[in-house]
Amino acid sequence: MTLICRPFITLRNGKRLFAHEVGKTAFCFEVDEVRKAKQPEGVGEQGTLDLTDDSAPSKPH
């Protein structure tokens, strides 16, 4: 078991409850396994950027 402490918790209605609002410094709870957070979609993926546009003529700046 690992003890995790966070300065806030997210309630079921989506609002965040901060520990200082209830007289605490952090909310602590035990977890069986510590996992890394998921990365948002598209983060870390490499793609290619096509800078050539054959349909439009090139214009000077």
Secondary structure, 3 states (H helix, E strand, C coil): CEEEEECEEECCCCCEEEHHHHCCCCEEEEECCCCCCCCCCCCCCCCCCCCCCCCCCCCCC
